[in-house]
Amino acid sequence: MPGMTTTPDRSRVQLPGISSRAYEHPADRSALVALRKLSGFDTVLKQMSGLVSERRLRLMYLASAVRVSETQFRSLYDMGRDAAYTLDLHRIPEIYVQQDPQVQAKAIGFDDPFIVVTTGLLNLMNEEEQRFVIGHETSHILSGHAVYRTMLDILTRLATRVAWIPLGYIGLRAIVAGLEEWYRKSELSSDRGGLLVGQDPEAAKRALMKLAGGDYTHEMNIEAFLEQYQEYDTAGDLRDGFLKVLNLLGTTHPFAVVRVAELDKWQRSGEYDRIIGGDYPRREDDANARVTEEIKAAAESYRASWQQSQDPFIGVLRDVAEGAVNAGERIFNRFSRRDGGQG
């Protein structure tokens, strides 16, 4: 309908003033809260990445892709409008459709972010699954993930340039590996955000499952796919666990079976229903979020996932990590008592 603003095409629960903290994975949220406390940090990254680069990309897509509007890819236009309405964004991000058989979607930009989806993705997913994807990318925008992603891109390029310096490369690779782990958690965050936008749990899981099995949902079953995750989590011995860790090196997205399982777990935990019911943190309170509390929540999240995992290699890592923490606490307590005695 011409002139329509931000009214959704069907009844969905709007989430007025919702903070991205509502759906962010604890490991993602702790990093973002810390980042928001660093005044001017995003400005530095913008200068490092170059605002010209962002403008260049927008011009490139404007020239080589199709910009979604009321007269082009109308259904995607409505999805973008609905996503902005649901997450209470003041601006509807532009969406571009790019001719590419690969199944991809991405959110680009700092100041004026926009979304790009490929024809491969549109061909693979039905309308409700596409809505989940648009919600996923809109959640990236609300969280401001582009800042860290730019940092990862800069450091990855720098690591390749100093690869001939062993110690420098090793140090940078360690930082890059940490950022890749954050990146994977940010994808889990935006999967949750995509579910909040589409408000169709089955469609969200189907969309993620299609990343593994393609457009054969009539041949796939979500419950069986979740059982497949259980086998992946528990399969093998220490050697297999180590190989699973190696498989993650260089990756920025969790494997499809993990994403479906994590989203299903989050939904079943009651968090999804609680947020839809109106119980969630507001953007107006973001400045009051405490970094120390978020870091503790992230540590607890990792501890809980380690305890739930039946992977024997994860068990070894857990024991080593907990042993190091206990040793650190003993040393800290010893020095604390010594300092107290001198006082």
N, C-alpha and C positions, 0 to 999 in steps of 0.2 A: 504494500500500500504506500503510495508516494507520500512523503512528508512524515512517515512514522519515525519516532525517535528511538526510545529504548524500551519498548513494551515487548515482552517475549511472545513467541508464536503459540505457546501453550503454557499451562499453569506450571510454574516452578517456584520454589521458595527462593525469594531474594534474601541476600545476606548483607544487610546494610552495614557499612563501615567495617566489614570483616578485615582483620589483620591476616597477612600471609602466615603469621605464627600459628594460626589455627590449624593449618594443614601441613606445615613443614615438618619433615623428619627431624628428630632432635639433633642429629649430627649436622644437618643442614642449617637448622634454626640457630644453633649456638654460634656458628661461623657468621651468619648474616647479622645477628644481633651485635656481635663484636664489630663487624664491619661498619654498621650504622653508627657506632659510637665514635668512629674515627672521622672526625670532621675534615672534609677536603680530600679524603682518600679517593672517592669516585672521580673527583676533578683531575687528580694526578693520572689515574688510569685512562681517562678520556684523552688527556694530552698524549699519553704514551701510545694509545691505539690510533689516535688521530680522528677528530670529528669529520675530517675530509673523507675518511674511509667510510664512515656511516652514510654520508651524503652520496658518495660514489656508489655504494651498494643500492641505495634507494633508487638512484637514477638508472642503475643497471637493470633492476627488476621492473622499473617503470617502462623501460624500453624493450625488455625481452620476455616479460611475463604478462599475465592478465590480472589487472587490479579488480578485485571483487567489489561489486556495487549493487545497487538496486536493479541494474540492467545487465549485469554480468555475474554469473554464478550466484544468483539471488539466494539460493539456499545457504551457501557459505556466508553470505553477507548477513543473513538473519542469525546464523549461529554466532558470528562475531558480536553482533548486537546483543544477543541473549547472554553471551558470556560476560560482556561488560556490565549488563544489567544485573546479573546474578551476583557478581563479585563487587558490585557497586563502584566500578571504575568511572572516572569523570570523562574519560575519552575512549572511544572505540578504536582499537588498533586496526590499521589497514591490514588487509589480507591479499596476498598475491598467489596466483596459481602458476606453477612453473612446469613446463613440459619436461618430464623426466620419468623414466620407468621405475626408478628406485623409489622405495616407500620411505618418504622423509617428510618431516615438518620441523620448522625451527622458528624461534623468535629472535629478532635481530635489532640491536640498537640500544642506546643509552637514553637520550632525551626524548626521542619520538619513535619508540619501538614498533616494529611491524612483524607480521607473521607470513611465512612462506610455506605453502604445501605443494607437494608434487602431484602430477596426474597419476603417478603410480599409487599413491596413497588413496586418492579419490576412487580409483578403479577397484581397489582392494576392499574398501570399507563402505558400509551402508551409512545412511544419514545419522542415525543415533551414535554410531561408532565414530563418525567424523566429528560429531558434536563433542565427544569426549576428547578428541585430539585438539580441537580448537580451544576447549577449556584447559587442557594441559598446557598449551603454549601461552594462553592468557595468564595462567597461574605463574609461569616463568616471569612474565612481565611484572605482575603484581609483586613478586618476591624480589625483583631486581637481580636475578641471577646473572644478567649480562656482565656485571662487574667482575665477578670471580671467573667467569668463562673467558673474559678478555685476558685476565691475569694468566690463566692456564695456557691460552694461545701464545701469549708473549713469552712465557717461560719455556714452552715446548720448542718454539723457534730458537730461543737462545740456547737451549740444551743441544740442539743439532749443530749450532755454530761453534760450541766449545767442546764438541765430542772428542777432539784430539787432546784435550787436557784431562787426564783421568780423574783427578780429584774434583775438579770443577764440574765435570759431567756427572760424577756420582752424586755430588751434593745437589745439583739441580734435578737429577732424576728422582731423588728422594722427595724433593718438594713437589715435583710434578705428580709423583705417585700419590702423595697426600691430596693434591688437588683433584686428581682423578677419582679418588675415593669420595671426596666431597661431591664431585659432579654426579656420581652414581646415586648418591643420596638425594641430590636435588631433583633427579628424575623421579625418584619415589615420591618426593614432595608433590611434584606437579601431577603425578598420577592421581594423587588424592584430590588435588585441586580440580583436575578434569572430571572426577567423579562428582564433586560438589556442583560443578557447572551443569553436567548432563543429567545428574540425579537418576541415573539408570545403571545400577551396579552390574547387571548382566552384560549390557552393551560395552561397558568399560573393560570388563574382563575379556570379552570376545575380541575387542580391538587389540588388546595386548597379545592374546593368543594367536591372532592372525599374523603377528610379527614372526611367529615361529612356524606356523603351518599353512599360511596363505589363505586364500578364499575357499576353504573347504570346511566351513563350520558344520555342515551336515555330516562330516566325517569325524568331527572332534567333539569332545565333552569336557566341560570345565572341571567337573569333579575328578575325572580321570587325569586331567592336566595337573590338578593340585596333588594327586597321588604321585604323579611323575616328579613333582618338586620334592616330595618326601623321600623318594628314592634317590634323587640327586643329593639331598642333604645328608642322607645316612649311608650312601653307597661307599663301598671300598674301605681301604685301610689308610694308614698314614700317608702312603705314597699317593693315593688318589686325592686325598685332601690337599696335599702339596700341589698336585697338578691343577686342581681347581683354582688355587690361588694364582698359579702361573698363568692360567687362562684369562685372568682378569687384568693382567698387566697390559697397559696401553689402551684399555677400554674405558669409555666414558658413560656407557649405559649398562645397567644390570641386564642379565639374560632374561628372556621373556618369561620363562617359568618362574623365576624369582620375582619378577614384577607382578605377575598375577597372584602369586602366593602372598606377597607383602600387602597388596591392595585388599585381598580377601581378608587377611588377618586384621587390617586396620578397620575395615567395615564391620567385621564380627566383634571387634573390641567395644563397639558402641560409640566410638568417636564420631563416625559419620552421622548417626542419628542424633547425637547430642548437638552437633553443629547445625544440622538442618532444623533442629528444634529451637535454635536461637541462642544456644549457650556456647559462645566463642569469644576470644579476645578481640578487642576493637583497635583499629588503626590509631585512634587518638591516644591509646595507652602505650604505643610502641616505644616512645622515649623513656618510659619507666621500666622497660624490660631490663633485667640484670644479667650481665654477661656470666657471672659466676654461677648463677642458678641454671642458666641454659647449658653451660659446660657440664655441670653435674648431671643434668637431664640427659645430655648426649652420652656421658660415660655410663649412666645407668641403662640407657638403651642398648649400648654395645654389650654390657654385662648380661642383660636379659637375653639378647639374641645368642650370645655364647652359651648361656646355660640351657637354652631351648634346643640348640643345635646338637645333633647326635653324631656329627662328623668327628672322628677321632683326632684328626689334625687340629681342628678348632679346639678340641679339649686340651691338647698340648699347649697351644698358644694361650689359652685361657689360664692354664696353670702357671705358665711362665709370666704372663702379665700380672696375675694376682700376686705371685711371689715377689715380683719387682715392686708392686704397690705396697705390699706389707713391709718389705725391707725399707722402702722409702719412708713409710710412716714411723718405723722404729727409729730410724736415724733422725727424723725430724723431731720426734718426741724426746730423744736423748739430748739433742742440742737445746730444745726448749727448756728441759729441766735444768740443764747446765746454765743457760742464760738466766733462768729464774733464780738459781742459787747465787749467782754473782750479783743479782739485783738486790 
